[in-house]
């Protein structure tokens, strides 16, 4: 299994964990632009990462169908990845509203003593 397929597999496991309560007892389809993803989740392997991921998605096997969809026609996912960023301005970290963490700051004093400061 190549690195891109492993990354897609990990993304699937992450999404299933995050959506666990919504997907409970639901029948659903997963669309991917990696044809190897479906076969890699069914193959016998000694790779510990893949074995763990196979175990993690085991409870969804009966309700989940993995469908291959060519990347060019997978526009809903590609749109998020290739969102045009022409109007985004660069913001320097120093311009953000961050608390002053110098030695005289009351936040830091409260952290050091374990007491709340006002």
N, CA, C and O of each residue as an XYZ file, in Angstrom:
472
protein
N       0.861     -1.178      0.000
C       0.000      0.000      0.000
C       0.898      1.230      0.000
O       1.794      1.359      0.834
N       0.650      2.122     -0.937
C       1.468      3.330     -1.027
C       1.038      4.362      0.016
O       0.012      4.207      0.679
N       1.834      5.405      0.146
C       1.597      6.423      1.166
C       0.276      7.155      1.003
O      -0.387      7.469      1.992
N      -0.115      7.431     -0.246
C      -1.374      8.151     -0.476
C      -2.572      7.306     -0.059
O      -3.533      7.824      0.509
N      -2.516      6.017     -0.337
C      -3.609      5.127      0.057
C      -3.656      4.984      1.570
O      -4.737      4.938      2.158
N      -2.490      4.913      2.202
C      -2.467      4.861      3.666
C      -3.063      6.128      4.265
O      -3.781      6.063      5.262
N      -2.772      7.270      3.669
C      -3.323      8.534      4.164
C      -4.845      8.549      4.026
O      -5.543      9.008      4.930
N      -5.361      8.052      2.909
C      -6.817      7.991      2.714
C      -7.449      7.028      3.712
O      -8.537      7.285      4.226
N      -6.774      5.934      3.980
C      -7.270      4.960      4.950
C      -7.332      5.582      6.342
O      -8.317      5.410      7.060
N      -6.301      6.290      6.713
C      -6.281      6.963      8.009
C      -7.374      8.026      8.087
O      -8.007      8.187      9.130
N      -7.598      8.746      7.001
C      -8.681      9.741      6.963
C     -10.036      9.075      7.161
O     -10.899      9.612      7.855
N     -10.225      7.920      6.562
C     -11.481      7.189      6.718
C     -11.691      6.781      8.168
O     -12.779      6.957      8.715
N     -10.651      6.237      8.789
C     -10.744      5.828     10.195
C     -11.045      7.035     11.074
O     -11.881      6.956     11.973
N     -10.372      8.148     10.820
C     -10.603      9.371     11.597
C     -12.052      9.844     11.456
O     -12.698     10.188     12.446
N     -12.557      9.859     10.214
C     -13.928     10.318      9.967
C     -14.945      9.396     10.633
O     -15.939      9.865     11.187
N     -14.703      8.096     10.581
C     -15.624      7.154     11.220
C     -15.652      7.350     12.731
O     -16.708      7.254     13.356
N     -14.495      7.622     13.311
C     -14.452      7.880     14.756
C     -15.207      9.154     15.102
O     -15.962      9.183     16.074
N     -15.009     10.209     14.314
C     -15.662     11.493     14.594
C     -17.174     11.421     14.393
O     -17.927     12.087     15.103
N     -17.615     10.626     13.438
C     -19.040     10.536     13.111
C     -19.701      9.291     13.695
O     -20.780      8.894     13.255
N     -19.067      8.687     14.663
C     -19.519      7.412     15.219
C     -20.995      7.429     15.616
O     -21.738      6.514     15.260
N     -21.422      8.442     16.337
C     -22.800      8.481     16.816
C     -23.788      8.722     15.685
O     -24.911      8.220     15.734
N     -23.403      9.462     14.690
C     -24.283      9.717     13.548
C     -24.395      8.501     12.638
O     -25.432      8.287     12.010
N     -23.341      7.711     12.565
C     -23.321      6.569     11.655
C     -23.812      5.276     12.293
O     -23.946      4.260     11.612
N     -24.075      5.308     13.573
C     -24.523      4.112     14.279
C     -25.814      3.598     13.650
O     -26.795      4.336     13.557
N     -25.821      2.355     13.225
C     -26.969      1.686     12.597
C     -27.405      2.323     11.278
O     -28.506      2.041     10.807
N     -26.586      3.162     10.677
C     -26.915      3.781      9.389
C     -26.207      3.031      8.266
O     -25.092      2.541      8.444
N     -26.849      2.947      7.128
C     -26.233      2.384      5.930
C     -25.708      3.567      5.121
O     -26.457      4.496      4.821
N     -24.420      3.535      4.766
C     -23.823      4.684      4.091
C     -22.758      4.247      3.104
O     -22.256      3.124      3.151
N     -22.427      5.170      2.206
C     -21.401      4.938      1.192
C     -20.251      5.909      1.407
O     -20.454      7.067      1.770
N     -19.055      5.422      1.178
C     -17.850      6.246      1.246
C     -17.296      6.330     -0.169
O     -17.037      5.304     -0.798
N     -17.115      7.545     -0.668
C     -16.559      7.747     -2.006
C     -15.096      8.140     -1.878
O     -14.740      9.012     -1.086
N     -14.262      7.488     -2.664
C     -12.832      7.764     -2.633
C     -12.284      7.811     -4.051
O     -12.821      7.181     -4.963
N     -11.214      8.563     -4.219
C     -10.551      8.606     -5.520
C      -9.349      7.665     -5.549
O      -8.535      7.721     -6.472
N      -9.238      6.809     -4.550
C      -8.168      5.801     -4.498
C      -8.793      4.418     -4.618
O      -9.378      3.913     -3.659
N      -8.672      3.804     -5.792
C      -9.257      2.482     -6.021
C      -8.649      1.443     -5.085
O      -9.307      0.468     -4.724
N      -7.408      1.650     -4.699
C      -6.714      0.685     -3.843
C      -7.233      0.687     -2.407
O      -6.961     -0.250     -1.657
N      -7.969      1.714     -2.015
C      -8.446      1.800     -0.634
C      -9.364      0.635     -0.287
O      -9.233      0.036      0.780
N     -10.281      0.317     -1.173
C     -11.236     -0.761     -0.918
C     -10.523     -2.099     -0.744
O     -10.804     -2.838      0.200
N      -9.614     -2.405     -1.642
C      -8.914     -3.690     -1.557
C      -7.945     -3.732     -0.385
O      -7.742     -4.790      0.211
N      -7.350     -2.601     -0.049
C      -6.378     -2.592      1.046
C      -7.038     -2.831      2.398
O      -6.399     -3.341      3.318
N      -8.306     -2.468      2.524
C      -9.010     -2.709      3.785
C      -9.481     -4.152      3.910
O      -9.902     -4.581      4.985
N      -9.411     -4.904      2.809
C      -9.808     -6.311      2.829
C      -8.628     -7.273      2.750
O      -8.807     -8.476      2.935
N      -7.429     -6.770      2.479
C      -6.287     -7.651      2.257
C      -5.684     -8.161      3.566
O      -5.813     -7.540      4.621
N      -5.031     -9.295      3.461
C      -4.280     -9.825      4.601
C      -2.931     -9.132      4.610
O      -2.260     -9.039      3.582
N      -2.542     -8.648      5.773
C      -1.297     -7.893      5.863
C      -0.665     -8.086      7.231
O      -1.329     -8.471      8.193
N       0.620     -7.812      7.297
C       1.313     -7.824      8.587
C       1.639     -6.402      9.029
O       2.238     -6.202     10.085
N       1.250     -5.420      8.231
C       1.477     -4.021      8.580
C       0.590     -3.669      9.769
O      -0.634     -3.754      9.678
N       1.198     -3.276     10.876
C       0.435     -3.058     12.111
C      -0.543     -1.900     12.006
O      -1.603     -1.929     12.632
N      -0.203     -0.876     11.221
C      -1.112      0.258     11.054
C      -2.381     -0.175     10.325
O      -3.493      0.139     10.750
N      -2.200     -0.892      9.233
C      -3.346     -1.332      8.444
C      -4.189     -2.316      9.243
O      -5.418     -2.265      9.195
N      -3.534     -3.213      9.977
C      -4.285     -4.150     10.821
C      -5.137     -3.408     11.845
O      -6.300     -3.753     12.054
N      -4.570     -2.401     12.476
C      -5.322     -1.622     13.468
C      -6.487     -0.890     12.807
O      -7.581     -0.834     13.367
N      -6.258     -0.330     11.620
C      -7.334      0.375     10.923
C      -8.436     -0.593     10.504
O      -9.618     -0.257     10.571
N      -8.049     -1.803     10.071
C      -9.048     -2.804      9.703
C      -9.919     -3.159     10.906
O     -11.131     -3.332     10.772
N      -9.307     -3.267     12.064
C     -10.057     -3.556     13.292
C     -10.961     -2.381     13.648
O     -12.108     -2.574     14.051
N     -10.442     -1.161     13.498
C     -11.222      0.036     13.836
C     -12.493      0.168     13.005
O     -13.516      0.623     13.514
N     -12.442     -0.224     11.733
C     -13.624     -0.066     10.883
C     -14.480     -1.329     10.812
O     -15.490     -1.354     10.108
N     -14.088     -2.364     11.528
C     -14.806     -3.634     11.478
C     -16.298     -3.479     11.793
O     -17.130     -4.111     11.143
N     -16.644     -2.651     12.775
C     -18.046     -2.508     13.171
C     -18.907     -1.846     12.092
O     -20.133     -1.938     12.145
N     -18.288     -1.187     11.123
C     -19.030     -0.514     10.058
C     -19.129     -1.349      8.784
O     -19.819     -0.952      7.846
N     -18.456     -2.492      8.732
C     -18.354     -3.284      7.500
C     -19.708     -3.616      6.878
O     -19.869     -3.497      5.663
N     -20.676     -4.026      7.680
C     -21.973     -4.417      7.136
C     -22.781     -3.252      6.605
O     -23.623     -3.437      5.727
N     -22.545     -2.067      7.114
C     -23.341     -0.892      6.746
C     -22.625      0.052      5.790
O     -23.249      0.962      5.245
N     -21.330     -0.146      5.576
C     -20.527      0.780      4.776
C     -20.152      0.149      3.441
O     -19.726     -1.004      3.378
N     -20.318      0.924      2.382
C     -19.877      0.512      1.058
C     -18.861      1.537      0.573
O     -19.139      2.736      0.561
N     -17.687      1.065      0.176
C     -16.656      1.963     -0.339
C     -16.762      1.981     -1.854
O     -16.669      0.941     -2.506
N     -16.956      3.172     -2.407
C     -17.152      3.341     -3.839
C     -15.992      4.148     -4.416
O     -15.589      5.165     -3.853
N     -15.465      3.683     -5.541
C     -14.414      4.431     -6.234
C     -15.058      5.474     -7.137
O     -16.019      5.185     -7.851
N     -14.528      6.670     -7.099
C     -14.988      7.758     -7.963
C     -13.743      8.483     -8.458
O     -12.944      8.969     -7.657
N     -13.579      8.556     -9.762
C     -12.392      9.177    -10.348
C     -12.214     10.601     -9.828
O     -13.185     11.339     -9.657
N     -10.969     10.972     -9.581
C     -10.662     12.273     -9.001
C     -11.249     13.449     -9.750
O     -11.673     14.425     -9.131
N     -11.281     13.375    -11.086
C     -11.829     14.477    -11.886
C     -13.323     14.665    -11.632
O     -13.824     15.788    -11.675
N     -14.027     13.578    -11.370
C     -15.472     13.674    -11.128
C     -15.799     13.791     -9.642
O     -16.966     13.872     -9.260
N     -14.788     13.797     -8.829
C     -14.952     13.893     -7.369
C     -14.839     15.360     -6.956
O     -14.067     15.707     -6.061
N     -15.613     16.210     -7.615
C     -15.438     17.655     -7.468
C     -15.813     18.186     -6.093
O     -15.234     19.178     -5.651
N     -16.757     17.564     -5.406
C     -17.125     18.085     -4.088
C     -15.963     17.998     -3.111
O     -15.779     18.908     -2.303
N     -15.184     16.945     -3.160
C     -14.016     16.826     -2.283
C     -12.851     17.654     -2.821
O     -12.131     18.289     -2.050
N     -12.670     17.648     -4.114
C     -11.568     18.396     -4.714
C     -11.746     19.898     -4.523
O     -10.764     20.630     -4.397
N     -12.976     20.351     -4.501
C     -13.232     21.780     -4.339
C     -12.708     22.271     -2.996
O     -12.171     23.376     -2.915
N     -12.850     21.487     -1.959
C     -12.344     21.877     -0.649
C     -10.824     21.954     -0.649
O     -10.235     22.851     -0.045
N     -10.204     21.012     -1.326
C      -8.751     20.968     -1.344
C      -8.160     22.063     -2.223
O      -7.079     22.576     -1.932
N      -8.849     22.419     -3.276
C      -8.314     23.386     -4.238
C      -9.085     24.698     -4.208
O      -9.222     25.366     -5.233
N      -9.577     25.057     -3.062
C     -10.336     26.290     -2.900
C      -9.477     27.476     -3.326
O      -8.318     27.563     -2.923
N     -10.016     28.389     -4.131
C      -9.206     29.543     -4.540
C      -8.926     30.460     -3.354
O      -9.841     30.860     -2.634
N      -7.680     30.780     -3.167
C      -7.266     31.598     -2.036
C      -6.744     32.960     -2.494
O      -5.810     33.500     -1.901
N      -7.340     33.509     -3.536
C      -6.871     34.780     -4.084
C      -7.120     35.956     -3.144
O      -6.323     36.894     -3.111
N      -8.198     35.922     -2.391
C      -8.579     37.062     -1.561
C      -8.098     36.954     -0.119
O      -8.490     37.769      0.717
N      -7.275     35.988      0.186
C      -6.808     35.796      1.552
C      -5.604     36.692      1.805
O      -4.636     36.686      1.045
N      -5.682     37.460      2.886
C      -4.556     38.310      3.254
C      -3.708     37.578      4.288
O      -4.221     36.855      5.141
N      -2.422     37.783      4.192
C      -1.518     37.193      5.175
C      -1.605     38.008      6.461
O      -1.510     39.235      6.438
N      -1.784     37.323      7.566
C      -1.843     37.990      8.864
C      -0.645     37.526      9.670
O      -0.433     36.329      9.862
N       0.121     38.470     10.132
C       1.284     38.126     10.941
C       0.830     37.786     12.347
O      -0.137     38.355     12.853
N       1.521     36.874     12.963
C       1.164     36.441     14.300
C       1.195     37.600     15.285
O       0.405     37.631     16.228
N       2.087     38.542     15.081
C       2.181     39.685     15.993
C       0.952     40.589     15.899
O       0.694     41.371     16.815
N       0.191     40.495     14.805
C      -1.004     41.312     14.639
C      -2.221     40.702     15.323
O      -3.225     41.386     15.520
N      -2.147     39.441     15.682
C      -3.275     38.776     16.331
C      -3.402     39.250     17.772
O      -2.453     39.773     18.357
N      -4.557     39.063     18.314
C      -4.801     39.475     19.702
C      -4.351     38.364     20.644
O      -5.163     37.550     21.083
N      -3.094     38.330     20.945
C      -2.547     37.346     21.866
C      -2.211     38.037     23.174
O      -1.775     39.189     23.165
N      -2.403     37.359     24.302
C      -2.059     37.989     25.573
C      -0.555     38.189     25.681
O       0.231     37.414     25.135
N      -0.175     39.221     26.381
C       1.237     39.498     26.616
C       1.723     38.544     27.695
O       1.247     38.596     28.829
N       2.646     37.693     27.362
C       3.119     36.693     28.313
C       4.475     37.068     28.899
O       5.289     36.196     29.204
N       4.710     38.347     29.054
C       5.955     38.775     29.685
C       5.878     38.486     31.183
O       4.806     38.155     31.691
N       6.987     38.605     31.890
C       7.045     38.227     33.305
C       6.066     38.998     34.188
O       5.604     38.462     35.196
N       5.743     40.227     33.839
C       4.866     41.029     34.675
C       3.384     40.797     34.425
O       2.549     41.438     35.063
N       3.043     39.907     33.525
C       1.651     39.694     33.158
C       0.907     38.935     34.245
O       1.434     37.971     34.801
N      -0.317     39.362     34.555
C      -1.100     38.718     35.609
C      -1.518     37.307     35.229
O      -1.698     36.464     36.108
N      -1.680     37.024     33.923
C      -2.029     35.663     33.501
C      -0.918     34.696     33.882
O      -1.175     33.613     34.409
N       0.306     35.094     33.612
C       1.437     34.229     33.912
C       1.607     34.075     35.415
O       1.923     32.983     35.885
N       1.406     35.141     36.178
C       1.522     35.042     37.634
C       0.497     34.063     38.177
O       0.808     33.259     39.055
N      -0.733     34.127     37.654
C      -1.775     33.205     38.092
C      -1.437     31.771     37.741
O      -1.734     30.852     38.504
N      -0.815     31.576     36.582
C      -0.424     30.235     36.164
C       0.660     29.686     37.088
O       0.628     28.513     37.462
N       1.615     30.532     37.451
C       2.716     30.081     38.299
C       2.238     29.751     39.708
O       2.725     28.798     40.316
N       1.288     30.529     40.237
C       0.822     30.300     41.607
C      -0.356     29.348     41.661
O      -0.696     28.847     42.733
N      -0.989     29.088     40.521
C      -2.141     28.201     40.494
C      -3.420     28.886     40.939
O      -4.423     28.212     41.175
N      -3.413     30.211     41.061
C      -4.601     30.960     41.475
C      -5.145     31.757     40.304
O      -4.422     32.111     39.373
N      -6.442     32.028     40.377
C      -7.071     32.877     39.374
C      -6.646     34.312     39.589
O      -6.480     34.756     40.725
N      -6.472     35.032     38.504
C      -6.177     36.465     38.595
C      -7.284     37.214     37.893
O      -7.909     36.685     36.974
N      -7.531     38.426     38.309
C      -8.594     39.194     37.660
C      -8.025     40.241     36.751
O      -8.775     40.985     36.119
